[in-house]
């Protein structure tokens, strides 16, 4: 059940302000999430892969709930 939020202004191209690249298409991270979200093991593997790329994430052990263009929902344990 791959679900991606659609932009109301889809005819207007969007660009990343820093790299000046087109962001209307799904990037590699979003495509990986679309494949991984189908199973609980896929979601776990996606979280571990992100944690290896950004070491801070390994300390908070994120649980990705939803990932869409311009939206990321993550759950984590409440800790000190």
TAJORA-V243188 format. One record per helix or strand of 3 or more residues. SS is the DSSP state (~ for helix, > for strand). FROM is the first residue (numbers start at 1). TO is the last residue. Records with the same first field share a line. If there is no record, write none. Layout:
SS->FROM-TO / FROM-TO
This chain:
~->28-36 / 40-53 / 55-60
>->63-68 / 71-75
